[in-house]
Amino acid sequence: MMPPGMSLLAYLGITFSLAWGWWFLISRTNLTGKDGMAFQLAIAPGAMVPAVAAALVRGPITRMGFTVAEFIPKIATAWPYYLLGLLAPLGIALASYGLARMTGAARHADEVRSIRSRIKFFAPLPLVALILGPLQFGEEFGWRAFFQAELFPALPLLAAIVTGLIWALWHFPLHRMEYGYPTEPWKGEAAFALHCVLQSIFYGWIYAKTGDIWAVSIAHMANNAVGCSVMNALLPGTTKRHILDYEGFLSAIPLGIICLVIVLTGGLGG
């Protein structure tokens, strides 16, 4: 059997080469992050690559194999973590919005909207995240259930930090296509890397507690569909997204507090 370190390197080689190769082809078209749904659909195959890479490494490359149980949702026992993963981004986004207004950072938005004016928009977002959650299986089966779980198993915090940094780097070609931080890309990269580390702690905690990849996938989709949508709806604009975006520096504060509690209580240990 291939040594664990070599299997992780094989996973990274497949994940980066296939995803970056696909995204390079997309970059040769006229699509950019500004093109909304068309861009999302175009880049989607690349987002499935981590699951493909994990399947190849665990299957024919190392013969680690799979179990049916790891693909079965554990809703009966894991439902509190499903609920927390689904709703936490809403709380983080609202807390970040409050911080933006308190600190004056909201002035960088094109418009500052009230929470009350957007309630009807917010209401269905958790349901959207719940329905679309399985679409994040591609990333989470690769990064969380395989790479982070196998990397430094005795040091889960270090595994989360390293995974988060590599995961952020993996997204790099997307940001070069004006996805996420169109006006301050390098500051955006720093903010995104920080969030990837924090999210790796949060998602790693959910996975350690439940062993349920679907709970993690839903939490990831809630990050995108709920957290990002709420922040963009309340503080719309294209400038200073490294500060105002859900994956910006302000929202790293409430998310960081959650992660600090997880770490201090030993939550990553399972």
Secondary structure as UniProt FT lines:
FT   HELIX           4..27
FT   HELIX           33..35
FT   HELIX           37..47
FT   HELIX           49..56
FT   HELIX           57..61
FT   HELIX           68..71
FT   HELIX           75..103
FT   HELIX           105..108
FT   HELIX           116..118
FT   HELIX           119..122
FT   TURN            123..124
FT   HELIX           125..132
FT   HELIX           133..136
FT   HELIX           137..142
FT   HELIX           143..148
FT   HELIX           149..150
FT   TURN            153..154
FT   HELIX           156..170
FT   HELIX           172..176
FT   TURN            177..178
FT   HELIX           185..210
FT   HELIX           213..222
FT   HELIX           223..228
FT   HELIX           229..234
FT   HELIX           241..244
FT   TURN            246..247
FT   TURN            249..251
FT   HELIX           252..264
FT   TURN            265..266
FT   HELIX           267..269
//
